[in-house]
Amino acid sequence: MGEQSNALCQIVIQTIAVHRMLQSGDAVLVGVSGGPDSVALLHLLMDMGPDFNLTLAIVHLNHDLRGAASDRDADFVAALAQRLNLALFSERRDVLCYRRRHRLSVETAARHVRYAFFSEIMEAHGFNKIALGHHMNDNAELVLMNLFRGSGPTGLSGIPPVRDNKIIRPLIDLTRRQIMDYLIREEHDYVIDASNADRRYLRNRIRSELLPTLAAEYNRGLVHSLNKMAAVFRSEDRWIEQTLAPIFDTCLIERTRNKIIFSIPAVADLDPAVQRRLFRRAIKLLAGDLRRISFGNIEAVLALLTAGQSWKSIDLPHRIRVSRTDKALAFSREKGSLRHIAPEGPPGTKPLFTYHFTPPGELIIDEVDLRLAFSIIDTGKFPLKFHAADPAAYLDLEKLTFPVIIRNWKAGDRFSPLGLGGTQSVRKFLAGREKDHRRRSLCPVMISEDRIVWVIGYRIANGAKIGPGTRHALKVQVLLAKR
């Protein structure tokens, strides 16, 4: 190993020491996709293995998403394991099937399946650590993505170097450039995933366009700056969560596997920032994660707390229902669809929901069991005439501002229905078209720049219609969510 490579190896050793990633005698699975990051990680750990007295093995999951390319990657990893004389644990899993069954994005489904596979191998074969190849650029990209979503300190803390004292990321203090230079110097082969250049994915656009532009024109050290910021947020977020633990216990009335009940008098006296943290923690304990919980969802719970009325409830993603009585605020995770479970207390209540979305892709609205499929269509490929109430809506893309907001309609909402003159209240519009009171009350609307552009499933607004001058259309299909 040359002088430069040895210096890079020292950075990794320091990272391992600072975050206490490894101990002598650890049995480490190295997640190897075949790409440059994971290949570099494997070779660096091989070089330091004797010093740390490590047992190393390779784990690879074929997500079966890219056909022959996925098989090529699996073959490359198998050959690499054989050349390095390392044990290999490799399987093929149907990510698309998992995605359909759990109604997730492809990226989220792939992550769930991958980590589940890693955990299975660790438990079955006695490994106590899994090493992954995330680096500084990955962290910077995630921080920007979370910033665009409006995340708080938790999202802006980025990728943790160590998670659950099990998942470790020894390359987290290296840049992508350092890793590529190392592979070139040491002449290590790797494979390239062509999907990493697909501009349909926000992360790829951030990686190939936004970060280079910001670095060139505003801050050459942007990747390092974002990583420093993430480290600060991560440290402070950890302290906040530790501080929150006794407050959580003080406010708790009851906790079971599927229900958490808070005392309203105890919670009501807290600062809203603490209340939000309590609610997020309760939901995470019940659902396992907060990936589909928006700021609007938490604000709806806050509004429920301060409403001053008993026997009200709201429904959230992950089949979470939040109900209040005079003195208690209960979070429960139901076994089935909330749509078919009547809320406790007086009838007539409806779930509150708010989603922010930037197309293309799919949005699942758990509260009403709907799935919205968004796609962008170029001129000449969309109809200029269609039925106004077609469940597949076509809107002029350039008349919209993103992210759009999808929420339940509220009293006082008005819009300008396509084909009708002037404006009309959503309440009156729906009353003339939907006899079922519950379906009417749960109807979502799409909002762009404070304007209702679509009463979903019924009618778009005049201001969003496509016409002869439309260059790009947003097509949105309304489908039942798959259970």
Secondary structure, DSSP 8 states (H G I E B T S, - for coil): --HHHHHHHHHHHHHHHHTT---TT-EEEEE--SSHHHHHHHHHHHHHHHHHT-EEEEEEEE--SSTHHHHHHHHHHHHHHHHHT-EEEEEE--HHHHHHHHT--HHHHHHHHHHHHHHHHHHHHT--EEE----HHHHHHHHHHHHHTT--HHHHT-S-SEETTTEE-TTTTS-HHHHHHHHHHHT------GGGG-TTSHHHHIIIIIHHHHHHHT-TTHHHHHHHHHHHHHHHHHHHHHHHHHHHHHHEEEE-SSEEEEEHHHHHTS-HHHHHHHHHHHHHHHHS--TT--HHHHHHHHHHHHS--SSEEEEEGGGEEEEE-SSEEEEEE-SS-GGGS--SSSTT-----EEEE-SSEEEEEGGGTEEEEEEEEETTSS-S---TT-SEEEEEGGG--SSEEEEE--TT-EE-BTTSSS-EEHHHHHHTT---HHHHHT-EEEEETTEEEEETTTEEBGGG---TT-SEEEEEEEEE---
